[in-house]
Amino acid sequence: NGSMAVGLAVAVGLLLYMVVFNVRFDEAALVTTFGRAAEGSVLNADGKGAGWYLKLPWPVQDVRRYDTRFRVLETSPEQQQTRDKQAVVLNDYVVWKIADPLAFERSLKNVPSAEEQLRNRLRNARSIVTRYDFDDLANRDPAKQKLAQVEQEMLTALQSEMQSNSYG
């Protein structure tokens, strides 16, 4: 009788493990059916749906989790030329997060792929520096310094490129 109860408890535990999953407040879960994600299969994308959910056992349904907290991607320093042919070394970073797990899954699949896309796009946005003279970037007179303008142009270029490609 005792071993039967233990066996039954283990079987119930395994069954629950196969059909129940938890979504934390700082993540979104994407439920795929036979490897495909459908509209409406994202749970907790808005931060209000944390909790326990049911799913069909694998291989019918699977759960892919995405951390929805902000991430920081810092690039390695690279040399760039200004319009007046001066060399500057730029070290930039971008703060990003997964906003739409379904679009992210369809376009990028994983975080390393997303970071590679961000690095490439950031490298493209960095070319904005070639439109400015060295004095525009490093000047003691705040009225002549255009570093904030360069940063804003880079941000705008990066945001529009990432949004236009629906990376999520």
Secondary structure, DSSP 4 states (H G I P E B T S, - for coil): -HHHHHHHHHHHHHHHHHHEEEE-TTEEEEEEETTEEEEEEEESTTS---EEEE-PPTTTEEEEEEE-S-EEEEPPPEEEE-TTS-EEEE--EEEE--S-HHHHHHHT-SHHHHHHHHHHHHHHHHGGGGGS-HHHHS-SSTTT--HHHHHHHHHHHHHHHHHHTT--
